[in-house]
Amino acid sequence: MLTIFSLFYYLFFQGIGLILLVISIALFVFWSINKFHSRKTAILFSLLAAGWFLFVVVPVGMPNLLQYPFSLRTYGPSDGPVLLASNVIKFFFRADKMERVKDIAYDPKNIPPPIIRKKPATVDIRIITKEVIAEMAPGVLFNYWTFDGTVPGPFLRVREGDTVKLTLANDSTSLHHHNIDLHAVTGPGGGASVTNVAPGEEKTIIFKALNPGLYVYHCAHPNAATHMAHGMYGLILVEPKEGLPEVDKEFYVMQGEFYSKGGLGNKGIQVFDARKMLDGKPEYVVFNGRTGGAVGNMEARVGERVRLFVGNGGVNLISSFHIIGEIFDRVYPEAAIGSEFHTNVQTTLVPAGGASIVELGLEVPGKYILVDHALSRLDRGAWGTLDVAGDENLSIFNSARDISNYEH
């Protein structure tokens, strides 16, 4: 019942003002002609206006009105960020039966191990696109569009020179077409042009992993930004032939933006707001799909070396990735493997639709906060934690409560 109310709140009331305006103008014109001329003329004018409306406005203008939000005109090379009103209506009527995902956040620890083989191979990957409902924050529900039911999608790991056979299947419960554009692919649309799948359909692409690096993948079905702003993005690592330097722990963190019709913290099902997306004003900026998505699920110990694969699904903001209380020993800027890495970096930029690889050694125990250092975004959800256990190292960090313990 609440979802049906939301439908009328977001969809019906958005258009009712336009309908009332048209009716009011029509009645005013009829009243004016009737009062100052004649009823016969008023009726004739009304018939002419109705005929013009049915002949011109309905076939030309109505298709644009049967979208959500109504009458939003854009000028990109493909469909704009509006949603078909029919799909919005279907969503609200199906919402109570859609899959409810308990936790939409992809576990940062869930990363395939480093590749130890020395020769290229054929790698089979299967991904399912699925539209689900999950919490962005307690009591705040979003309709997520996903790869494999999480945000971000699964971490993919292949080796330079591998042949990748990737099958994309669109779950039959989906309301929209989807596809996949992998920035690691050399070819039209990064694979998107040949993987458009309707609900219940699947297609396969075969590509050669030519260039080592960490790459974003995302849905690029028109409107690509709309699909990404629902959570359709992830990372694929193409390891160099010689592999990456050995580390003790690896983690996967990806920033994303979500644009809801309701304001920050509004409860209930939140409808996507295309206008806010065009204006670049997200209500939520988060790591791994939701508020708290990267909080309390990354652990390491003093003396270990960790690597973070960091991505930015965007669709608008540049991430200023920083760990409070740590310095990155090594950064692969824009995830460029093969270029000279940077050392002793405090904050690294991760562009929308881009990635970075950072490595650091852990010398002092404690809770380290991951942030986008555009710090107002913390309040929109852009933070996580790395919990480091182990013995104190007072020669590096000392609260000086007992100065006698300090080791010179």
GIHUKA-V505822 format. One record per residue. OMEGA is omega in whole degrees, 0 to 359 (NA if undefined). D_CENTER is the distance of its C-alpha to the mean C-alpha in whole Angstrom. Layout:
# GIHUKA-V505822
{{OMEGA D_CENTER} {OMEGA D_CENTER}}
This chain:
# GIHUKA-V505822
{{180 28} {180 26} {177 23} {176 26} {179 26} {178 23} {182 23} {180 26} {185 25} {189 22} {185 23} {183 27} {177 28} {182 25} {186 28} {178 31} {178 32} {180 32} {179 34} {179 36} {180 37} {180 38} {181 40} {179 42} {180 42} {180 44} {180 46} {179 47} {179 48} {180 50} {182 52} {181 53} {180 54} {184 56} {189 58} {177 59} {178 59} {179 60} {180 58} {178 59} {180 57} {179 54} {179 54} {178 54} {181 51} {179 49} {178 50} {179 49} {179 46} {177 44} {177 45} {180 44} {182 40} {185 41} {187 41} {189 39} {184 36} {181 35} {183 35} {186 33} {186 32} {178 31} {178 28} {180 26} {181 27} {179 25} {177 22} {356 19} {184 20} {168 23} {175 25} {184 22} {176 23} {190 21} {176 22} {183 20} {181 21} {180 19} {178 18} {185 17} {179 14} {176 16} {175 16} {180 20} {179 22} {178 23} {177 20} {179 19} {179 23} {180 22} {184 19} {179 21} {179 24} {190 23} {183 20} {181 23} {179 23} {180 20} {176 19} {180 18} {183 16} {180 18} {182 15} {188 12} {174 11} {180 12} {182 16} {181 16} {187 19} {183 19} {175 19} {182 22} {177 25} {181 26} {185 28} {180 32} {185 33} {182 35} {176 34} {180 32} {172 31} {185 29} {178 26} {179 25} {176 21} {180 20} {178 17} {174 16} {185 13} {179 14} {187 13} {175 14} {179 14} {181 14} {168 14} {177 12} {181 15} {178 19} {181 20} {187 16} {177 15} {169 12} {181 12} {168 9} {195 9} {162 9} {179 11} {170 14} {178 13} {172 11} {354 7} {175 7} {185 10} {176 13} {181 15} {184 17} {178 20} {181 23} {175 26} {181 27} {179 29} {168 28} {185 27} {175 24} {186 24} {177 21} {178 21} {179 18} {178 19} {182 18} {184 19} {180 21} {181 20} {177 17} {187 18} {169 16} {177 16} {172 14} {179 14} {175 13} {178 14} {181 15} {177 16} {185 18} {170 20} {183 23} {185 23} {176 22} {184 19} {182 18} {184 19} {186 17} {182 20} {180 22} {176 19} {184 19} {174 19} {175 20} {181 20} {183 23} {173 23} {179 22} {183 23} {174 23} {175 23} {180 25} {178 25} {177 26} {188 24} {191 26} {176 25} {180 24} {176 21} {190 17} {174 15} {163 11} {183 11} {173 9} {181 10} {177 12} {183 14} {359 15} {186 13} {181 11} {179 9} {180 9} {179 7} {180 4} {171 4} {175 5} {186 3} {177 5} {178 6} {182 9} {172 12} {178 16} {171 19} {182 22} {174 24} {183 27} {181 31} {181 32} {175 29} {176 28} {182 30} {175 30} {182 29} {183 29} {173 25} {180 22} {186 19} {182 15} {181 12} {180 9} {177 8} {182 5} {179 6} {188 7} {183 10} {177 13} {176 16} {181 18} {181 18} {177 17} {178 18} {184 19} {176 20} {180 20} {182 17} {179 15} {178 15} {181 12} {182 14} {181 14} {178 16} {179 14} {178 12} {180 15} {181 16} {182 13} {181 14} {172 11} {182 13} {171 11} {193 10} {168 9} {176 10} {162 9} {182 7} {173 10} {182 13} {183 15} {179 13} {181 15} {174 18} {181 21} {174 20} {183 21} {177 25} {181 27} {175 31} {181 33} {179 34} {175 31} {184 29} {177 25} {176 23} {171 19} {189 16} {178 14} {178 11} {179 9} {180 5} {30 7} {186 7} {195 10} {169 12} {179 13} {175 13} {191 17} {186 17} {172 20} {184 22} {179 24} {178 28} {176 27} {180 27} {178 26} {183 29} {176 27} {170 24} {186 23} {183 22} {176 19} {183 19} {176 22} {183 25} {173 28} {178 28} {180 30} {178 28} {179 28} {177 30} {184 30} {180 27} {183 26} {180 22} {181 20} {176 18} {186 15} {174 14} {183 10} {180 10} {185 13} {175 14} {173 17} {179 19} {178 22} {179 25} {172 27} {184 30} {184 30} {188 34} {179 34} {177 32} {178 30} {182 27} {186 25} {174 22} {183 19} {157 17} {188 16} {158 19} {204 18} {176 20} {180 19} {173 15} {182 17} {174 18} {174 14} {186 14} {174 13} {177 16} {182 17} {169 20} {183 22} {184 26} {179 29} {177 32} {184 35} {176 38} {175 39} {188 40} {178 42} {179 42} {182 39} {183 38} {179 40} {177 40} {174 44} {176 45} {188 48} {181 48} {180 51} {185 48} {180 47} {180 47} {NA 48}}
